[in-house]
């Protein structure tokens, strides 16, 4: 295994971290158990969480549990390889052997037995982390849609279900495989995944064929599922949902939120304003959370000359070369933040440049224009 991060692997790890934080999965503060199968997804998941622990981004080193159904001869070699892999990461591994009884619907019975074993082995304060990704969720949605007429059957695998967490639901199998290869990970392919007598495998086979002709298939599925969840008022977690809007200005962007930072949208605006490497921006933007908690406004200097200001319910991203100065005496306007924007004398006298003449992109904020090269602007 490669202990050094490539640009892609570093970005991948921080993408999972930001996704987990934005959706309040609590992986950064709560002990976790990883369901390790020896396959690509769980091997990569263990690598990501241990890397986050080593980088100081999560509080607890995860432990791993591997389930042996006793149905495949190659499981012995897989267990031996996973023991060695966990030793290299200094991760505790426990192997649990179970027996699946019953002749019908083996897939369902095996899954239920695995979950029962995982819950019995873990404490009530531990999260159980699974490696399901976007491809798995689409397969599950189609499978449920064939068996149910309920609208919710199309929403996909739940991100959170009790103590279960699925942080890979923001990436595809291709993303995970590229990460695993660049990190030098080794995994085992379960031969039963090629057996088309299992309905899940049949759906996966046909989806792989379709993806060649419809490369945006997963992106459309994710967007559609999120929109459906919003319409049905089923987003997770509703009490922590980030409701944010982005307003474009000549000098940069305003991201308005409900008090909880939407780091994904902030990152998107910062990347548009900067030519710096994305991985570096991701790590820098985590400091905005600290700024918000401490009550500091900034600026936070980002790569590529971009500056960020953080207020309780607004984030400002300023393009390189734009000068914004906070006014020291505050404002008489409730819940507003005044600052100065430098503009050219010609623009200051004739137009309202910071509004960008696109009022449909956001509400008209308070302002005062001096007959010079400065504009006082209130959010």
C-alpha positions as CSV (number, residue, x, y, z in Angstrom):
1,X,0.0,0.0,0.0
2,X,1.2,3.5,-0.9
3,X,1.3,5.8,2.2
4,X,1.8,9.0,0.0
5,X,-1.2,10.8,-1.4
6,X,-1.5,11.6,-5.0
7,X,-3.4,14.8,-6.0
8,X,-6.5,12.7,-6.8
9,X,-6.4,10.5,-3.7
10,X,-6.0,13.6,-1.4
11,X,-9.0,15.2,-3.1
12,X,-11.0,12.0,-2.8
13,X,-10.4,11.7,0.9
14,X,-11.3,15.3,1.6
15,X,-14.4,15.0,-0.6
16,X,-15.6,12.1,1.6
17,X,-14.8,14.2,4.7
18,X,-16.8,17.3,3.5
19,X,-19.7,15.1,2.4
20,X,-19.8,13.4,5.8
21,X,-19.6,16.7,7.7
22,X,-22.3,18.4,5.5
23,X,-24.7,15.5,6.1
24,X,-23.9,15.2,9.8
25,X,-22.7,11.6,9.7
26,X,-20.6,12.2,12.8
27,X,-17.7,10.1,11.6
28,X,-15.3,12.8,12.8
29,X,-16.4,12.5,16.4
30,X,-17.9,9.1,17.0
31,X,-16.2,5.6,17.2
32,X,-16.8,3.5,14.1
33,X,-16.8,-0.1,12.9
34,X,-16.1,-0.8,9.2
35,X,-17.8,-3.8,7.6
36,X,-14.8,-5.2,5.8
37,X,-15.5,-7.8,3.1
38,X,-12.1,-7.8,1.4
39,X,-13.7,-6.3,-1.8
40,X,-12.8,-3.0,-3.4
41,X,-15.3,-0.8,-1.7
42,X,-14.7,-1.8,1.9
43,X,-10.9,-1.9,1.5
44,X,-11.0,1.6,0.1
45,X,-13.3,2.8,2.9
46,X,-10.9,1.5,5.5
47,X,-8.1,3.3,3.8
48,X,-10.0,6.6,3.7
49,X,-11.0,6.5,7.4
50,X,-7.6,5.5,8.6
51,X,-6.0,8.2,6.5
52,X,-8.4,10.8,7.9
53,X,-7.5,9.6,11.4
54,X,-3.8,9.9,10.6
55,X,-4.4,13.4,9.2
56,X,-6.1,14.4,12.4
57,X,-9.5,14.9,10.7
58,X,-11.4,12.3,12.7
59,X,-11.1,11.6,16.4
60,X,-11.2,7.8,16.5
61,X,-9.2,5.1,14.6
62,X,-11.9,2.8,13.1
63,X,-11.9,-0.9,13.8
64,X,-12.9,-3.6,11.3
65,X,-15.2,-6.6,11.4
66,X,-15.2,-9.3,8.7
67,X,-18.1,-11.7,8.2
68,X,-17.4,-15.3,7.1
69,X,-20.6,-17.0,5.7
70,X,-18.7,-20.2,5.3
71,X,-20.0,-20.6,1.7
72,X,-16.8,-19.9,-0.4
73,X,-13.5,-21.8,-0.4
74,X,-11.5,-18.6,-1.2
75,X,-12.6,-16.9,2.0
76,X,-9.6,-18.3,3.9
77,X,-7.1,-16.5,1.6
78,X,-9.2,-13.3,1.8
79,X,-9.3,-13.4,5.6
80,X,-5.5,-13.9,5.7
81,X,-5.0,-11.0,3.3
82,X,-7.3,-8.7,5.3
83,X,-5.5,-9.6,8.5
84,X,-2.2,-8.5,6.9
85,X,-3.8,-5.3,5.5
86,X,-5.3,-4.3,8.9
87,X,-1.9,-5.0,10.6
88,X,-0.3,-2.6,8.1
89,X,-2.8,0.1,9.1
90,X,-2.6,-0.8,12.9
91,X,-6.4,-1.5,12.8
92,X,-8.1,-4.0,15.0
93,X,-9.8,-6.7,12.9
94,X,-12.4,-9.2,14.2
95,X,-13.6,-12.1,12.0
96,X,-17.1,-13.5,12.8
97,X,-18.3,-16.7,11.3
98,X,-22.0,-17.1,10.7
99,X,-24.3,-19.7,9.3
100,X,-27.0,-18.7,6.9
101,X,-30.0,-21.1,7.2
102,X,-32.8,-21.4,4.6
103,X,-32.9,-22.3,0.9
104,X,-34.8,-19.4,-0.6
105,X,-33.5,-15.9,-1.3
106,X,-30.0,-16.5,0.0
107,X,-29.0,-12.9,-0.8
108,X,-31.6,-11.5,1.6
109,X,-30.9,-14.0,4.3
110,X,-27.1,-13.4,4.1
111,X,-27.5,-9.7,4.3
112,X,-29.8,-9.9,7.3
113,X,-27.4,-12.2,9.1
114,X,-24.4,-9.9,8.4
115,X,-26.3,-6.9,9.8
116,X,-27.3,-8.9,12.9
117,X,-23.7,-9.9,13.5
118,X,-22.5,-6.4,13.1
119,X,-25.0,-4.9,15.5
120,X,-24.4,-7.6,18.1
121,X,-20.6,-7.1,18.0
122,X,-20.7,-3.3,18.2
123,X,-21.7,-1.1,21.1
124,X,-24.5,1.4,21.0
125,X,-22.1,4.3,20.8
126,X,-20.3,2.9,17.7
127,X,-21.3,3.7,14.1
128,X,-21.4,0.9,11.6
129,X,-19.8,2.2,8.3
130,X,-20.6,0.5,5.0
131,X,-19.0,0.9,1.6
132,X,-22.1,1.3,-0.6
133,X,-21.7,3.8,-3.4
134,X,-23.8,5.5,-6.1
135,X,-23.8,2.4,-8.4
136,X,-25.1,0.3,-5.6
137,X,-27.8,2.8,-4.8
138,X,-29.0,2.9,-8.4
139,X,-29.0,-0.9,-8.6
140,X,-31.1,-1.0,-5.4
141,X,-33.5,1.6,-6.7
142,X,-34.2,-0.3,-9.9
143,X,-34.6,-3.5,-8.0
144,X,-37.1,-2.0,-5.6
145,X,-38.9,-0.3,-8.4
146,X,-39.5,-3.7,-10.0
147,X,-41.1,-5.0,-6.8
148,X,-42.9,-1.9,-5.5
149,X,-45.1,0.9,-6.8
150,X,-44.1,3.3,-3.9
151,X,-42.5,6.5,-5.0
152,X,-39.9,6.2,-2.2
153,X,-38.6,3.0,-3.8
154,X,-36.7,5.2,-6.3
155,X,-34.8,7.2,-3.6
156,X,-32.0,4.6,-3.3
157,X,-30.0,3.2,-0.4
158,X,-30.4,5.4,2.8
159,X,-27.4,7.5,3.7
160,X,-28.2,7.0,7.4
161,X,-30.3,4.2,8.9
162,X,-30.0,4.2,12.7
163,X,-26.3,3.5,13.4
164,X,-25.6,2.7,9.8
165,X,-23.6,5.2,7.8
166,X,-22.7,5.1,4.1
167,X,-20.2,7.9,3.3
168,X,-19.4,6.6,-0.2
169,X,-22.9,7.5,-1.5
170,X,-21.2,10.6,-3.0
171,X,-18.9,8.7,-5.3
172,X,-19.1,6.1,-8.0
173,X,-17.4,2.8,-8.3
174,X,-15.0,4.3,-10.9
175,X,-14.0,7.0,-8.4
176,X,-13.3,4.4,-5.8
177,X,-11.3,2.1,-8.1
178,X,-9.1,5.0,-9.2
179,X,-8.5,5.9,-5.6
180,X,-7.6,2.3,-4.7
181,X,-5.2,2.0,-7.6
182,X,-3.4,5.3,-6.9
183,X,-3.1,4.2,-3.2
184,X,-1.7,0.8,-4.2
185,X,-4.5,-1.1,-2.5
186,X,-5.2,-4.8,-3.0
187,X,-8.6,-6.3,-2.9
188,X,-10.4,-9.5,-3.8
189,X,-13.2,-9.9,-6.3
190,X,-16.1,-12.1,-5.0
191,X,-16.7,-14.7,-7.6
192,X,-20.4,-14.8,-6.6
193,X,-20.8,-11.3,-8.0
194,X,-20.5,-12.8,-11.5
195,X,-23.3,-15.3,-11.0
196,X,-26.3,-14.0,-13.0
197,X,-28.8,-16.2,-11.1
198,X,-28.8,-13.4,-8.5
199,X,-31.1,-10.6,-9.6
200,X,-28.8,-7.9,-8.2
201,X,-26.0,-9.2,-10.5
202,X,-28.3,-9.2,-13.5
203,X,-29.2,-5.6,-12.9
204,X,-25.6,-4.6,-12.4
205,X,-24.6,-6.4,-15.6
206,X,-27.2,-4.4,-17.7
207,X,-26.3,-1.1,-16.0
208,X,-22.7,-1.5,-16.9
209,X,-23.7,-1.9,-20.6
210,X,-25.9,1.1,-20.4
211,X,-23.3,3.3,-18.9
212,X,-21.1,3.0,-22.0
213,X,-23.9,4.8,-23.9
214,X,-25.1,7.1,-21.1
215,X,-22.0,8.2,-19.2
216,X,-24.0,10.8,-17.2
217,X,-26.4,8.2,-15.9
218,X,-25.3,8.2,-12.3
219,X,-25.1,12.0,-12.1
220,X,-28.7,12.3,-13.4
221,X,-29.8,9.5,-10.9
222,X,-28.2,11.3,-7.9
223,X,-29.8,14.7,-8.9
224,X,-33.2,13.1,-9.5
225,X,-33.1,11.2,-6.1
226,X,-32.1,14.4,-4.2
227,X,-34.9,16.4,-5.8
228,X,-37.4,13.7,-5.1
229,X,-36.3,13.5,-1.4
230,X,-36.7,17.3,-1.2
231,X,-40.2,17.2,-2.7
232,X,-41.2,14.4,-0.3
233,X,-39.6,16.2,2.7
234,X,-37.3,13.1,3.3
235,X,-33.9,14.7,3.2
236,X,-31.4,13.5,5.8
237,X,-31.1,15.0,8.3
238,X,-34.0,17.4,8.0
239,X,-33.1,19.3,11.2
240,X,-29.5,19.8,9.8
241,X,-30.4,20.4,6.2
242,X,-28.3,23.1,4.6
243,X,-30.5,25.6,2.9
244,X,-28.1,27.9,1.0
245,X,-28.1,30.3,-2.0
246,X,-25.3,31.6,-4.2
247,X,-25.4,35.2,-5.5
248,X,-22.8,36.1,-8.1
249,X,-21.2,39.6,-8.0
250,X,-18.6,41.3,-10.0
251,X,-16.1,41.0,-7.2
252,X,-16.9,37.3,-6.3
253,X,-19.7,35.4,-4.6
254,X,-22.1,35.6,-1.7
255,X,-23.1,32.2,-0.2
256,X,-26.1,32.8,2.1
257,X,-27.0,29.9,4.4
258,X,-29.1,29.1,7.5
259,X,-26.2,29.3,10.0
260,X,-24.7,26.0,8.9
261,X,-21.9,26.2,6.4
262,X,-22.5,24.5,3.1
263,X,-18.8,23.7,2.3
264,X,-19.6,22.1,-1.0
265,X,-21.1,25.3,-2.4
266,X,-18.4,27.5,-0.8
267,X,-15.7,25.2,-2.3
268,X,-17.4,25.4,-5.8
269,X,-17.4,29.2,-5.7
270,X,-13.8,29.3,-4.4
271,X,-12.7,27.0,-7.2
272,X,-14.4,29.2,-9.8
273,X,-12.6,32.2,-8.4
274,X,-9.2,30.5,-8.1
275,X,-6.8,28.7,-10.3
276,X,-5.2,26.9,-7.4
277,X,-5.2,23.1,-6.9
278,X,-8.6,21.9,-5.7
279,X,-7.1,19.6,-3.0
280,X,-5.4,22.5,-1.3
281,X,-8.6,24.6,-1.4
282,X,-10.6,21.8,0.3
283,X,-8.2,21.7,3.3
284,X,-8.1,25.5,3.6
285,X,-11.9,25.9,3.6
286,X,-12.2,23.8,6.7
287,X,-10.8,26.8,8.6
288,X,-14.1,28.6,7.8
289,X,-15.8,26.4,10.4
290,X,-13.3,27.5,13.0
291,X,-13.8,31.1,12.0
292,X,-17.5,30.8,12.3
293,X,-17.3,29.3,15.8
294,X,-14.8,31.8,17.0
295,X,-16.8,34.8,15.7
296,X,-13.9,36.0,13.5
297,X,-14.7,37.6,10.1
298,X,-11.5,37.1,8.3
299,X,-10.2,37.4,5.7
300,X,-9.0,33.9,5.2
301,X,-6.4,33.9,2.5
302,X,-6.9,31.0,0.0
303,X,-4.8,29.7,-2.8
304,X,-4.7,31.6,-6.0
305,X,-5.2,35.0,-4.3
306,X,-8.8,34.3,-3.3
307,X,-10.0,35.7,0.0
308,X,-12.9,34.4,2.1
309,X,-14.9,36.3,4.8
310,X,-17.2,34.3,7.2
311,X,-20.2,35.7,9.0
312,X,-22.9,33.9,11.0
313,X,-25.1,33.3,8.0
314,X,-23.1,34.5,5.0
315,X,-19.8,33.6,3.3
316,X,-18.0,36.0,0.9
317,X,-15.6,34.7,-1.7
318,X,-13.5,37.5,-3.3
319,X,-11.7,37.1,-6.6
320,X,-8.0,37.8,-6.8
321,X,-7.3,41.6,-6.9
322,X,-10.7,42.6,-5.4
323,X,-10.4,44.7,-2.3
324,X,-13.1,44.5,0.4
325,X,-12.7,46.3,3.8
326,X,-15.0,45.8,6.7
327,X,-16.3,49.0,8.3
328,X,-15.3,49.1,12.0
329,X,-18.4,50.8,13.4
330,X,-20.9,48.2,12.4
331,X,-24.3,49.0,10.9
332,X,-27.6,50.4,11.9
333,X,-29.3,47.9,9.6
334,X,-30.4,44.8,11.5
335,X,-28.5,41.6,10.7
336,X,-26.3,43.3,8.1
337,X,-22.6,43.5,7.5
338,X,-21.2,46.7,5.9
339,X,-18.0,46.8,3.9
340,X,-16.3,48.8,1.2
341,X,-15.8,47.7,-2.4
342,X,-13.2,49.3,-4.6
343,X,-14.4,50.0,-8.1
344,X,-13.3,52.3,-10.9
345,X,-14.4,56.0,-10.7
346,X,-16.3,55.6,-14.0
347,X,-18.3,52.7,-12.7
348,X,-18.9,54.2,-9.3
349,X,-20.6,57.3,-10.8
350,X,-22.7,55.6,-13.5
351,X,-23.7,52.1,-12.4
352,X,-24.1,49.8,-9.4
353,X,-21.3,47.4,-10.3
354,X,-21.5,45.0,-7.4
355,X,-25.1,44.2,-8.2
356,X,-24.0,43.2,-11.7
357,X,-27.4,44.4,-13.1
358,X,-28.7,40.8,-12.5
359,X,-31.3,41.3,-9.8
360,X,-32.9,37.9,-10.6
361,X,-29.8,36.3,-9.1
362,X,-30.5,37.6,-5.6
363,X,-32.2,40.3,-3.5
364,X,-31.1,43.9,-3.9
365,X,-29.0,44.6,-0.9
366,X,-28.6,48.0,0.8
367,X,-25.8,50.2,-0.6
368,X,-24.5,53.7,-0.7
369,X,-22.4,55.0,-3.6
370,X,-19.7,57.7,-3.1
371,X,-18.8,60.0,-6.0
372,X,-15.4,58.4,-6.0
373,X,-14.0,54.9,-6.4
374,X,-15.7,53.4,-3.3
375,X,-19.1,51.8,-2.6
376,X,-20.5,51.1,0.8
377,X,-22.4,47.8,0.6
378,X,-24.5,46.1,3.2
379,X,-25.4,42.4,3.2
